[in-house]
C-alpha cells in the first residue's frame, strides 16, 4: 500500500551469522545509503567514482527508511512505501547486493538469507512509535551492562538521539509524535525507549507486527 509503513525482517539461512565483523555491517549500511540518497546527492557522485563498474540502483523514490537495527544473524527495517512496487525493488537490490558481497568475501556459494523477507503492514501511528522502540531495543542483548542503548553503532537509535546525522534515515515523523520541538522530542524519545516495561508493552501491543 503506497504511503503505508512496513516492518521488514530477515535472517541468515539456518540462523547463520550474516555480519561477521565491522566491515560487513559497514557494507550493508553503505548499500542503504547508496540506494536511499537522491541520485544527485554529492555522496552518490563519490560512490560512482569509487565504483565505476557497479550497476546503478537508486530507490530514493521507492521507499523511505524510518528505522533500522542490524544484529549478527538478522536485521530489522521500518520502511515507508512511496511508489507501487518500490518495496520489492528495494529489498531485491539490498539482499542481492549484500549476498554477492558476503559470498565473495567468505568464499561461499548458495543462499545467504532464509527465504523471502517478512513484511508486516503498520496500520496505526501508535504502532509505528512502539515498533521503532522494539526495533532499537533489539541491540540491548549485545551491549555491556549499563551501556546506553544509543551507543550501539548499527541501529538508527543514535540518529533519533541526535548523536549522528544520517540523511538517508527519516526520524522526523516519529519524533513529531511527541512534539514539534526537535531537541525536546529527542529526549522524550530516549526516555520512551528506555522505559522499564518497554519490552512487555511492545509485546502486548505489537503482536504479529514483530514478525520474527
VOGU-3710 file (C-alpha; in Angstrom, 3 decimals, decimal comma):
1> xxxxxxxxxx> 0,000/0,000/0,000  1,577/3,276/-1,117  2,007/5,583/1,881  1,972/2,638/4,284  4,733/1,624/6,682  6,187/-1,881/6,714  8,239/-3,732/9,297  10,779/-5,817/7,359  12,677/-8,715/8,906  15,091/-11,285/7,556
11> xxxxxxxxxx> 17,805/-13,514/8,972  20,586/-15,767/7,796  19,747/-19,186/6,423  19,765/-21,734/9,271  20,137/-18,704/11,586  23,743/-18,305/10,460  25,749/-15,152/11,169  25,380/-12,609/8,355  27,524/-9,849/9,885  30,852/-11,315/10,984
21> xxxxxxxxxx> 32,842/-8,126/11,509  32,630/-4,344/11,387  33,295/-4,222/7,656  30,226/-6,395/6,994  27,982/-4,031/8,940  29,624/-1,094/7,164  28,997/-2,564/3,718  25,307/-3,230/4,437  24,925/0,356/5,675  26,766/1,648/2,612
31> xxxxxxxxxx> 24,199/-0,114/0,419  21,370/1,538/2,352  22,991/4,929/1,830  23,667/4,315/-1,854  20,139/3,142/-2,613  18,292/5,710/-0,491  20,080/9,002/-1,123  18,829/11,083/-4,096  20,613/10,374/-7,364  22,039/13,914/-7,492
41> xxxxxxxxxx> 23,458/13,811/-3,936  27,228/14,582/-3,745  27,924/11,293/-1,945  26,385/9,372/-4,840  28,874/11,044/-7,160  31,706/9,881/-4,910  30,346/6,331/-4,957  30,221/6,410/-8,756  33,857/7,498/-8,862  34,971/4,773/-6,439
51> xxxxxxxxxx> 32,939/2,030/-8,105  32,549/2,992/-11,779  31,576/-0,549/-12,857  28,929/-1,141/-10,195  25,391/-1,212/-11,679  23,452/1,856/-10,612  20,422/1,179/-8,418  18,578/4,061/-6,799  15,451/3,568/-4,690  15,076/7,098/-3,322
61> xxxxxxxxxx> 11,654/7,447/-4,937  10,568/3,922/-3,933  10,873/3,804/-0,147  11,759/5,899/2,895  13,778/4,364/5,740  12,319/5,254/9,152  14,361/2,968/11,433  16,733/0,014/11,346  18,740/-2,344/13,527  21,378/-4,812/12,346
71> xxxxxxxxxx> 22,115/-7,840/14,516  24,690/-10,597/13,965  22,248/-13,038/12,326  19,274/-10,847/11,335  18,101/-7,318/10,636  15,027/-5,124/11,064  13,962/-2,264/8,792  10,985/0,063/9,076  10,132/1,402/5,620  7,516/3,752/4,213
81> xxxxxxxxxx> 6,392/2,792/0,722  6,476/5,754/-1,665  5,898/4,042/-5,024  3,993/0,943/-6,096  6,412/-1,978/-6,397  9,109/0,015/-4,616  9,370/-2,271/-1,604  10,086/-5,342/-3,700  12,578/-3,451/-5,874  14,479/-2,065/-2,894
91> xxxxxxxxxx> 14,621/-5,329/-0,951  15,689/-7,327/-4,004  18,546/-4,903/-4,642  19,598/-4,803/-0,987  19,576/-8,563/-0,358  21,189/-9,410/-3,692  23,902/-6,772/-3,293  24,809/-7,885/0,204  24,680/-11,616/-0,624  27,111/-11,159/-3,526
101> xxxxxxxxxx> 29,490/-9,214/-1,292  29,277/-11,755/1,560  29,701/-14,842/-0,636  32,689/-13,376/-2,432  34,363/-12,257/0,787  33,905/-15,569/2,593  34,254/-17,797/-0,491  30,876/-19,445/-0,171  28,004/-20,237/-2,538  24,256/-20,513/-2,115
111> xxxxxxxxxx> 21,577/-18,510/-0,378  22,623/-16,267/2,492  19,159/-15,311/3,757  16,370/-17,562/4,979  13,993/-17,241/2,054  11,896/-14,173/1,285  11,929/-11,382/3,838  8,931/-10,987/6,166  6,880/-7,803/5,910  4,095/-6,553/8,195
121> xxxxxxxxxx> 1,949/-3,524/7,343  1,619/-0,993/10,187  -1,972/0,203/10,474  -1,824/2,808/13,263  0,559/5,639/14,192  0,772/4,335/17,770  2,111/1,062/16,407  4,721/2,993/14,443  6,103/4,608/17,577  6,211/1,360/19,547
131> xxxxxxxxxx> 7,714/-0,526/16,630  10,683/1,833/16,378  11,241/1,244/20,100  11,052/-2,521/19,608  13,498/-2,363/16,684  16,001/-0,218/18,558  15,816/-2,321/21,733  16,927/-5,423/19,822  20,511/-4,338/20,459  20,243/-4,493/24,264
141> xxxxxxxxxx> 21,474/-8,094/24,380  24,730/-7,092/22,669  25,645/-4,225/24,972  27,867/-4,319/28,017  25,760/-3,962/31,162  24,683/-0,371/31,863  25,904/0,866/28,461  23,487/3,389/26,897  21,482/1,856/24,066  22,304/4,811/21,833
151> xxxxxxxxxx> 25,952/3,694/21,805  25,102/0,757/19,552  26,525/1,750/16,166  24,411/-0,453/13,919  20,938/0,918/14,522  19,195/4,210/13,847  18,807/4,968/17,560  21,886/7,270/17,584  20,167/9,228/14,788  16,977/9,570/16,845
161> xxxxxxxxxx> 19,067/10,591/19,857  20,772/13,340/17,847  24,216/11,747/18,151  24,615/11,052/14,439  23,444/12,808/11,300  22,141/10,425/8,658  20,374/11,892/5,624  19,019/8,532/4,461  17,101/7,911/7,704  13,922/9,911/8,322
171> xxxxxxxxxx> 13,234/10,039/12,039  11,133/13,210/11,840  7,724/11,562/11,553  8,205/9,521/14,715  9,778/12,313/16,762  6,928/14,685/15,885  4,527/12,359/17,682  5,945/13,805/20,910  6,371/17,486/19,996  7,408/19,750/17,124
181> xxxxxxxxxx> 10,426/20,838/19,201  13,092/18,503/17,783  15,535/18,770/20,679  12,829/18,121/23,259  11,323/15,263/21,252  14,708/13,519/21,051  14,938/13,495/24,837  11,382/12,264/25,189  12,035/9,509/22,660  15,169/8,348/24,506
191> xxxxxxxxxx> 13,132/8,131/27,724  10,367/6,274/25,884  12,778/3,661/24,502  14,406/3,157/27,889  11,187/2,774/29,898  11,326/-0,064/32,423  8,410/-2,038/30,956  9,187/-1,270/27,310  9,595/-4,884/26,195  6,381/-6,057/27,861
201> xxxxxxxxxx> 4,426/-3,115/26,458  5,735/-3,769/22,946  4,848/-7,465/23,018  1,313/-6,755/24,225  0,659/-4,028/21,666  2,501/-5,196/18,556  1,885/-8,946/18,453  2,418/-10,229/14,903  3,915/-6,892/13,811  7,203/-8,016/15,375
211> xx> 7,392/-10,678/12,572  10,296/-12,714/13,933
//
